[in-house]
Amino acid sequence: MDLCTLPTADRPSRLAEFDDLFATALLGQRRLSPTTLCWDLDPASEATVRDLTARESECCSFTFRFQASDDALCVQIEVPGAQAEILDALQQRAAGRVRS
């Protein structure tokens, strides 16, 4: 099983970065499958989210894909089946921070 290799001491700051992204850019989210989630983000956040997800990919076995439209940037997150619970937690965390 692939696990996150981000040092434990760095995890709170990484979560805070995701929280900031959600609060400033998250327009909505959709669960596409048990192992795939799509965040719809403000397109202006693209540079920030690409940087954040690139760093996340270095320590976790998540796959991030991007699809831009005029209205939103869809960031599709896919995790291995054994990590579906982590995706559940991310979805719940984001749900409380959708930009209004």
C-alpha distances in whole Angstrom, upper triangle without the diagonal:
4,6,10,12,15,17,18,22,21,19,23,24,22,22,26,25,24,26,29,28,28,31,33,32,30,32,30,26,26,23,22,20,17,15,18,20,23,25,29,30,33,34,35,32,30,30,29,26,25,25,23,20,21,20,17,16,16,13,11,9,12,15,19,22,25,28,32,35,38,37,33,30,27,24,21,18,15,11,9,10,7,9,12,13,13,15,17,18,19,21,23,23,25,27,29,30,31,34,37
4,7,9,12,15,16,19,18,17,20,21,19,19,23,22,21,24,26,25,25,29,30,29,27,30,28,25,24,22,22,20,17,14,17,19,21,23,26,27,31,31,32,29,27,27,25,23,22,22,19,17,17,16,13,12,12,10,7,6,10,13,16,19,23,26,29,32,35,34,31,28,25,21,19,16,13,10,8,11,9,9,12,13,12,14,17,17,17,20,22,22,23,26,27,28,29,32,35
4,6,9,11,12,16,15,13,17,18,16,16,20,20,19,21,24,23,23,27,28,27,26,29,27,24,24,22,22,21,18,15,17,19,21,22,26,26,29,30,31,27,26,26,24,21,21,20,18,16,16,15,12,11,11,8,6,7,10,13,16,20,23,26,29,32,35,34,30,27,25,21,19,16,14,11,10,12,10,9,12,12,10,13,16,15,15,18,20,19,21,24,25,26,27,30,33
4,6,8,9,13,11,10,13,15,12,13,16,16,16,18,21,20,21,24,25,25,24,27,25,23,23,22,23,21,19,16,17,18,20,21,24,24,27,28,28,24,24,23,21,19,19,17,15,13,14,12,9,9,9,5,4,7,9,13,15,19,22,25,28,31,33,32,28,25,23,20,19,15,14,12,12,15,13,10,14,13,10,13,16,14,14,17,19,18,19,22,23,23,25,28,31
4,6,8,11,10,10,14,15,13,14,17,17,17,20,22,22,23,26,27,27,26,29,28,26,27,25,26,25,23,20,21,21,23,23,27,26,29,29,29,26,25,24,21,20,19,18,15,14,14,11,10,10,8,5,6,9,12,15,17,21,23,27,29,33,35,34,30,27,26,22,21,18,17,15,15,18,16,14,17,17,14,17,19,18,17,21,22,21,22,25,26,26,28,30,33
4,6,8,7,7,10,11,9,11,14,14,15,17,19,19,21,23,24,24,24,27,27,25,26,25,26,26,24,21,21,21,23,22,25,24,27,27,27,23,23,22,19,18,18,16,13,13,13,10,8,10,8,5,8,11,13,16,17,21,23,27,28,32,34,33,29,26,25,21,21,18,18,16,17,20,18,16,18,18,14,17,19,17,16,20,21,19,20,24,24,23,26,27,31
4,5,5,7,10,11,10,13,15,15,17,19,20,21,23,25,26,26,26,30,29,28,29,28,30,29,27,24,25,25,26,25,28,27,30,30,30,26,26,24,21,21,21,18,16,16,16,13,12,14,12,9,11,15,17,20,21,24,26,30,32,35,37,36,32,29,28,24,25,21,22,20,21,23,21,18,21,20,17,19,22,19,18,22,23,20,22,26,26,25,28,29,33
4,5,5,8,10,10,11,14,15,16,17,20,21,22,24,25,26,26,29,29,27,29,28,29,29,26,24,25,24,26,25,28,27,30,31,30,27,27,26,23,22,22,20,17,18,18,15,14,16,15,11,13,16,18,21,22,26,28,31,33,36,38,36,32,30,29,25,25,22,22,20,21,23,20,18,20,19,16,19,20,17,17,21,21,19,21,24,24,23,26,28,32
4,6,7,8,10,11,13,14,16,17,19,20,22,23,25,26,26,30,30,28,30,30,32,31,29,27,27,26,28,26,29,28,30,31,30,26,27,25,22,22,23,20,17,19,19,16,15,18,16,14,15,19,20,23,24,27,29,32,33,36,38,36,33,30,30,26,27,24,25,23,24,26,24,21,23,22,18,21,22,19,19,23,22,20,22,25,24,24,27,28,31
4,6,6,6,9,10,11,13,15,16,17,19,20,22,23,23,27,27,26,28,27,29,29,27,25,25,24,25,23,26,24,26,27,26,22,23,21,18,18,19,16,13,15,16,12,12,15,13,11,13,17,18,20,21,24,25,29,30,33,34,33,29,27,26,23,24,21,22,21,23,25,23,20,22,21,17,19,21,18,17,21,21,18,19,23,22,21,24,25,29
4,5,5,6,9,10,11,12,14,15,17,18,20,21,21,24,24,23,25,24,26,26,24,22,22,21,22,21,23,22,25,26,25,21,22,21,18,17,18,16,13,14,15,12,11,14,13,11,12,15,16,19,19,22,24,27,28,31,33,31,27,25,24,21,21,18,20,18,20,22,20,17,19,17,14,16,17,14,13,17,17,14,16,20,19,19,21,23,27
4,5,5,6,9,10,10,12,14,15,16,18,20,20,23,23,22,25,25,27,27,25,23,23,22,23,21,23,22,24,26,25,21,22,21,18,17,19,17,14,16,17,14,13,17,17,14,15,19,18,21,21,24,25,28,29,31,33,31,27,25,25,22,23,20,22,21,23,24,23,19,21,19,15,17,18,15,14,17,17,13,15,18,17,17,20,21,25
4,5,5,6,9,10,10,12,14,15,16,18,19,22,23,22,25,25,28,28,27,25,24,22,22,20,22,21,22,23,22,19,20,19,15,15,17,15,12,14,16,13,12,16,16,14,15,19,18,21,20,23,24,27,27,30,31,29,26,24,24,21,22,20,22,21,24,26,25,21,22,21,17,18,20,17,15,18,18,15,16,19,18,17,19,20,24
4,5,5,7,9,10,11,13,14,16,16,17,20,21,20,22,22,24,25,23,21,20,19,19,17,20,18,20,21,20,17,17,16,13,12,14,12,8,10,12,9,9,12,13,11,12,16,15,17,16,19,20,23,24,27,28,27,23,21,20,17,18,16,18,18,20,23,22,18,19,18,15,15,17,14,12,16,16,13,14,17,17,16,18,19,23
4,5,5,6,9,10,10,12,14,15,15,18,18,18,20,20,23,23,22,20,19,17,18,16,18,17,19,21,20,17,18,18,14,13,15,14,11,12,15,12,11,14,15,13,13,16,15,17,17,20,20,23,24,26,28,26,22,20,20,17,18,16,18,17,20,22,21,17,18,16,13,13,15,11,10,13,13,9,11,14,14,13,15,17,20
4,5,5,6,9,10,10,12,14,14,18,19,19,21,22,25,26,25,23,22,19,19,17,19,17,18,20,19,16,18,17,13,13,16,14,11,14,16,14,13,17,18,16,17,20,18,20,19,21,22,24,24,27,27,25,22,21,21,18,20,18,21,21,24,25,24,21,21,20,16,17,18,14,12,15,15,11,11,15,14,12,15,16,19
4,5,5,6,9,10,11,12,13,17,17,18,21,21,24,25,24,22,21,18,18,15,17,14,16,17,16,12,14,13,10,10,12,11,8,11,13,11,11,15,16,15,16,19,17,18,16,19,19,21,21,24,25,23,20,18,18,16,18,16,19,20,23,25,25,21,21,20,17,17,18,16,13,15,16,12,12,15,15,12,14,15,19
4,5,5,6,9,10,10,10,14,14,14,17,18,20,21,21,19,17,15,14,12,14,12,14,16,16,12,13,14,10,9,12,11,8,10,13,12,10,14,16,15,15,17,15,16,14,16,16,19,19,22,23,21,17,15,15,13,15,13,16,17,20,22,22,18,18,17,14,13,15,12,9,11,12,9,8,12,12,10,12,13,17
4,5,5,6,9,10,10,13,14,14,17,19,21,23,22,21,19,16,16,13,14,13,14,17,17,13,16,16,13,12,15,15,12,13,17,15,14,17,19,18,18,20,18,19,17,20,19,21,21,23,24,21,18,17,17,15,17,16,19,19,23,24,24,20,20,18,15,15,15,13,10,12,11,8,7,10,9,7,10,11,14
4,5,5,6,8,9,13,15,16,19,21,24,25,25,24,22,18,17,14,15,12,13,15,14,11,14,14,10,11,14,14,11,14,17,16,15,18,20,20,20,22,20,21,18,20,19,21,20,22,22,20,17,16,17,16,18,18,21,22,25,27,27,23,23,22,19,18,19,16,13,15,15,11,10,13,12,9,11,10,14
4,6,5,6,7,11,12,13,17,18,21,23,23,21,19,16,14,11,11,9,10,12,11,8,10,11,8,7,11,11,9,11,14,14,14,17,19,19,18,20,18,18,15,17,15,17,17,18,19,17,14,13,13,12,15,15,18,20,23,25,26,22,21,21,18,16,18,16,12,13,14,12,9,12,12,9,10,10,13
4,6,5,5,8,9,10,14,16,19,21,21,20,17,14,13,9,10,8,10,13,13,10,13,14,11,10,14,15,12,13,17,17,15,18,21,20,19,21,18,19,16,17,16,17,17,18,19,16,13,13,13,12,14,14,18,19,23,24,25,21,20,19,17,15,15,14,11,11,11,9,6,9,9,6,6,7,11
4,6,6,9,11,13,17,19,22,24,24,23,21,18,16,12,12,10,11,14,14,11,15,16,13,13,17,17,15,16,20,20,19,22,24,23,23,25,22,22,20,21,19,20,20,20,20,17,15,15,16,15,18,18,22,23,27,28,28,24,23,22,20,18,18,16,14,13,13,11,8,10,9,5,6,5,9
4,6,9,12,14,18,20,23,25,26,25,22,19,17,13,12,9,8,11,10,8,12,13,11,11,15,16,14,16,19,19,19,22,24,24,24,26,22,23,20,20,18,19,18,18,18,15,13,13,15,15,18,19,22,24,28,29,30,26,25,25,22,20,21,19,16,16,17,14,11,13,12,9,8,6,9
4,6,9,11,15,18,20,23,24,23,20,16,13,10,8,5,5,8,8,6,9,12,10,9,13,14,13,14,18,18,18,20,23,23,23,24,21,20,17,17,15,15,14,15,14,12,10,10,11,12,15,16,20,22,26,27,29,25,24,24,21,19,20,19,15,15,16,14,11,12,13,9,8,6,10
4,6,8,11,14,17,19,20,20,17,13,11,7,6,5,6,10,11,9,11,14,12,11,14,16,14,15,18,19,18,20,23,23,22,22,19,19,16,16,14,15,14,15,15,12,9,10,10,10,13,14,18,20,24,25,26,22,21,21,19,16,17,16,13,11,13,12,8,9,10,7,5,5,9
4,7,11,14,16,19,21,21,17,14,11,8,5,5,7,10,12,11,13,16,15,14,17,19,18,18,21,22,21,23,26,26,24,25,21,21,18,17,15,14,13,13,13,10,8,9,10,11,14,16,19,22,25,26,28,24,22,23,21,18,18,18,15,13,14,14,10,10,12,9,6,6,8
4,7,11,13,16,17,18,15,11,9,6,5,7,10,13,15,14,15,19,17,15,18,20,18,18,21,23,21,22,25,25,23,23,20,19,17,16,15,15,14,14,15,12,10,11,10,11,12,14,17,19,23,23,25,22,19,20,18,15,15,16,13,10,12,12,9,8,11,10,6,8,10
4,7,9,12,14,14,11,7,5,4,6,9,12,14,17,15,16,19,18,15,17,20,18,16,20,21,19,20,23,23,21,21,17,16,14,14,14,14,14,15,17,14,11,11,9,9,10,11,14,16,19,19,21,18,16,16,15,12,12,13,11,8,10,11,8,8,11,11,9,11,13
4,6,9,11,12,9,6,5,7,8,12,15,17,20,18,18,21,20,17,19,22,20,18,21,23,20,21,24,24,21,20,17,16,15,14,14,14,15,16,18,15,13,13,10,10,9,11,12,15,18,18,20,18,14,16,15,12,12,14,12,9,12,13,11,10,14,14,12,15,16
4,6,7,8,6,4,6,9,11,15,18,20,23,21,20,23,22,19,20,23,20,18,21,23,20,20,23,23,20,18,15,15,14,14,15,16,18,19,21,19,16,15,12,12,9,10,10,12,15,14,16,15,11,13,13,9,9,12,11,8,11,14,12,12,15,16,15,18,20
4,7,8,5,6,7,10,12,16,19,20,24,22,21,24,23,20,21,23,22,19,22,23,21,20,24,23,20,18,15,14,14,13,14,14,17,18,21,19,17,16,12,12,9,10,10,12,14,14,17,15,12,15,15,11,12,15,14,12,15,17,15,15,19,20,18,21,23
4,5,5,7,10,13,16,19,23,24,27,25,24,26,25,22,22,25,23,20,22,24,21,20,23,23,19,17,14,14,15,15,17,17,20,21,25,23,20,19,15,14,11,10,9,10,12,10,14,13,10,12,14,10,11,15,14,12,15,18,17,17,20,21,20,23,25
4,6,8,12,15,18,21,24,26,28,26,25,27,26,22,23,25,23,20,22,23,20,19,23,21,18,16,14,14,15,16,19,20,23,24,27,25,23,21,17,16,13,11,9,9,10,8,10,10,6,9,11,8,8,12,13,11,14,16,16,16,20,21,21,24,26
4,7,10,13,17,19,23,24,26,24,23,25,24,20,20,22,20,17,19,20,17,16,19,18,14,12,10,10,12,14,16,18,21,23,26,25,22,19,16,14,10,8,6,5,7,6,9,8,5,9,9,7,9,12,12,11,14,16,16,17,20,21,21,24,26
4,7,10,13,16,20,20,23,21,20,22,21,17,18,20,18,15,17,19,16,15,19,18,15,13,10,9,10,11,13,14,17,19,23,21,18,16,12,10,7,6,4,7,9,10,12,11,8,11,11,8,10,13,11,10,14,15,14,15,19,19,18,21,24
4,7,10,13,16,18,20,18,17,20,19,15,16,19,16,14,17,18,15,15,19,19,16,14,11,11,10,11,12,13,16,17,20,18,15,13,10,8,6,5,7,9,12,13,15,12,10,12,11,7,9,11,9,8,11,13,11,12,16,16,15,17,20
4,6,9,13,14,17,15,14,17,17,13,14,17,16,13,16,18,16,16,20,20,17,16,13,12,10,9,9,10,12,14,16,14,11,10,6,5,4,6,9,12,15,16,19,16,14,15,14,11,12,14,11,9,13,14,11,12,16,15,13,15,18
4,6,10,11,14,12,12,15,14,11,13,15,14,12,16,17,15,16,20,20,18,18,14,13,11,11,10,10,12,13,15,13,9,8,6,5,6,8,11,14,18,19,21,18,16,17,15,12,13,14,10,9,12,12,9,10,13,12,10,12,15
4,7,9,12,11,11,14,14,11,14,16,15,14,18,20,18,19,22,23,21,21,17,16,13,12,10,10,9,10,12,9,6,6,5,7,9,11,15,18,21,22,24,21,19,20,19,15,16,17,14,12,15,15,11,12,14,13,10,11,13
4,6,8,7,8,12,11,9,12,14,13,13,16,18,17,19,22,23,21,22,18,17,14,13,10,10,9,10,11,9,5,5,6,7,11,13,17,19,23,25,26,23,22,22,20,17,18,18,15,14,16,15,11,13,15,12,10,9,12
4,5,6,8,11,11,10,13,15,15,15,18,20,20,21,24,25,24,25,21,20,16,15,12,12,10,10,10,7,5,6,9,11,14,16,20,23,27,28,30,27,25,26,24,21,22,22,18,17,19,18,14,15,17,14,11,10,12
4,5,6,9,10,10,11,14,15,15,17,19,20,21,23,25,24,25,21,20,16,14,11,10,7,8,8,7,5,5,9,10,14,17,20,23,27,29,31,28,27,28,25,22,24,24,20,20,22,21,17,19,20,17,15,13,15
4,6,8,9,10,11,13,14,15,17,19,20,21,24,25,25,26,23,21,18,17,13,13,11,11,11,10,9,9,12,13,17,19,23,25,29,31,33,29,29,29,27,24,26,25,21,21,23,21,18,20,21,17,16,14,16
4,6,5,6,9,10,11,12,14,16,16,18,20,22,22,23,20,19,15,15,12,13,11,13,13,12,10,8,11,11,15,16,20,22,26,28,30,26,26,26,23,21,23,22,18,18,21,18,15,18,19,15,14,13,16
4,5,5,6,9,10,10,12,14,15,16,18,20,20,21,18,16,13,12,9,10,9,12,12,12,10,7,10,9,13,15,18,21,25,27,29,25,25,26,23,21,23,23,19,19,22,20,17,20,21,18,17,16,19
4,6,5,6,9,10,11,13,14,15,17,19,20,21,19,17,14,14,12,13,12,15,16,16,13,11,13,12,16,17,20,22,26,28,30,26,26,27,24,22,25,24,20,21,24,22,19,22,23,20,19,18,21
4,6,5,6,9,10,11,12,14,16,18,18,20,17,17,14,14,13,15,14,17,18,17,14,12,14,12,15,16,19,21,24,27,28,25,25,25,22,20,23,21,18,19,21,18,16,19,20,17,17,16,19
4,5,5,6,8,10,10,12,14,16,16,17,14,13,10,11,10,12,12,15,17,16,13,10,11,8,12,12,15,17,21,24,25,21,21,22,19,17,19,19,15,16,18,16,14,17,18,16,15,15,19
4,6,5,6,9,10,10,12,15,15,16,13,12,9,10,9,12,12,16,17,17,14,11,12,9,12,12,15,17,21,24,25,22,22,23,20,18,21,21,17,18,21,19,17,20,22,19,19,19,22
4,6,5,6,9,10,11,13,14,16,14,14,11,13,12,16,16,19,21,21,17,14,15,12,15,15,17,19,22,25,25,22,23,24,20,19,22,21,18,20,22,20,18,22,23,20,20,20,24
4,5,5,6,9,10,11,12,14,12,13,11,13,13,16,17,20,22,21,17,14,15,12,14,13,15,16,20,23,23,19,20,21,17,16,19,18,14,17,19,16,15,19,20,17,18,18,22
4,5,5,6,9,10,10,11,9,9,7,9,10,14,16,19,21,20,17,13,13,9,11,9,12,13,16,19,20,17,18,19,15,14,17,17,13,15,18,16,15,18,20,18,18,19,23
4,5,5,7,9,10,11,10,10,8,11,12,15,17,21,23,23,19,16,15,12,13,12,14,15,17,21,21,19,20,21,18,17,21,20,17,19,22,20,19,22,24,22,22,23,27
4,5,5,7,9,11,11,12,11,14,15,19,20,24,26,25,22,18,18,15,16,14,15,16,18,21,21,18,20,21,17,17,20,19,16,19,21,19,19,22,23,21,22,23,27
4,5,6,6,9,8,9,9,13,15,18,20,23,26,25,21,18,17,13,14,11,12,12,15,18,18,15,16,17,13,13,17,16,13,16,18,16,16,20,21,20,21,22,26
4,5,5,6,6,7,8,11,14,17,20,23,26,26,22,18,17,13,13,11,11,11,13,17,17,14,16,18,14,14,18,17,15,18,20,19,19,22,24,22,23,25,28
4,6,8,9,10,12,15,17,21,23,27,29,29,25,22,21,17,17,14,15,14,15,19,19,16,19,20,17,17,21,20,18,21,23,21,21,25,26,25,26,27,31
4,7,9,11,13,17,19,23,25,28,31,30,27,23,22,18,17,14,14,13,14,17,16,14,17,17,14,15,19,17,16,19,21,20,20,24,25,24,25,27,31
4,6,9,11,15,17,21,24,27,30,29,25,22,20,16,15,12,11,9,10,14,13,10,13,14,11,12,15,15,13,16,19,18,18,22,23,23,24,26,30
4,7,10,13,17,20,23,26,29,29,25,22,19,16,14,10,9,7,7,11,11,9,12,14,11,12,15,16,14,17,20,19,19,22,24,24,25,27,31
4,6,10,13,17,20,23,26,25,21,18,15,12,10,7,6,5,7,11,12,9,11,13,10,9,13,14,12,14,17,17,17,19,22,21,22,24,27
4,7,10,14,17,20,23,23,19,16,13,10,8,6,5,7,9,12,14,12,13,15,13,12,15,16,14,15,19,19,18,20,23,22,22,24,27
4,7,10,13,17,20,19,16,12,10,7,6,5,7,9,12,15,17,15,15,17,15,12,16,17,14,15,18,18,16,19,21,20,20,21,24
4,7,10,14,17,17,14,10,8,6,5,7,8,12,15,17,20,18,17,20,18,15,18,19,16,16,20,20,18,20,23,21,20,21,24
4,7,10,13,14,10,7,6,5,6,9,12,15,18,21,23,21,20,22,20,17,20,21,17,17,21,20,18,20,23,21,19,20,22
4,7,10,11,9,6,5,7,8,12,14,18,21,23,25,23,22,24,22,19,22,23,20,19,22,22,19,21,23,21,19,20,22
4,7,8,6,4,6,9,11,15,17,21,24,26,29,26,25,27,25,22,24,25,21,20,24,23,20,21,24,21,19,18,20
4,5,5,6,8,11,14,17,20,24,27,29,31,29,27,29,27,24,25,27,23,22,25,24,21,22,24,22,19,18,20
4,6,8,11,14,17,20,23,27,30,32,34,32,30,32,30,26,28,29,25,24,26,26,22,23,25,22,19,18,19
4,7,10,13,16,19,22,26,29,30,33,30,28,29,28,24,25,26,23,21,23,23,19,19,21,19,16,14,15
4,6,9,12,15,19,22,26,27,29,26,25,26,24,21,22,23,19,18,20,20,16,17,19,17,14,13,14
4,6,10,13,16,19,23,25,27,24,23,24,22,19,21,21,18,17,20,19,15,17,19,17,14,14,17
4,6,10,13,16,20,21,24,21,19,21,19,16,18,19,15,14,18,17,14,16,18,17,14,15,17
4,6,10,13,17,19,21,18,17,19,16,13,16,16,13,13,16,16,13,15,18,16,14,16,19
4,7,10,14,15,18,15,14,16,15,11,14,15,12,12,16,16,14,16,19,18,16,18,21
4,7,10,12,14,12,11,13,11,8,11,13,10,10,14,14,13,15,18,17,17,19,22
4,7,9,11,9,9,12,11,8,12,13,12,12,16,16,16,18,21,21,20,23,26
4,6,8,6,6,10,8,7,11,12,11,13,16,16,16,18,21,22,22,25,28
4,5,5,7,10,10,10,13,14,14,16,18,19,20,22,24,25,25,28,31
4,5,5,9,10,10,12,14,15,15,18,19,20,21,24,25,26,29,32
4,6,8,9,10,12,13,15,16,18,19,21,22,24,26,27,30,33
4,5,5,7,9,10,11,13,15,16,17,19,21,22,23,26,29
4,5,5,6,9,10,11,12,14,15,16,19,20,21,24,27
4,5,5,6,9,10,11,12,14,15,17,19,20,24,26
4,5,5,6,9,10,11,12,14,16,17,19,22,25
4,5,5,6,9,10,10,12,15,16,16,20,23
4,6,5,6,9,10,11,13,15,16,19,22
4,5,5,6,9,10,11,13,15,18,21
4,5,5,6,8,10,11,12,16,19
4,5,5,6,9,10,11,14,17
4,5,5,7,9,11,14,16
4,6,6,7,10,13,16
4,5,5,6,10,13
4,5,6,10,11
4,6,9,11
4,6,9
4,6
4
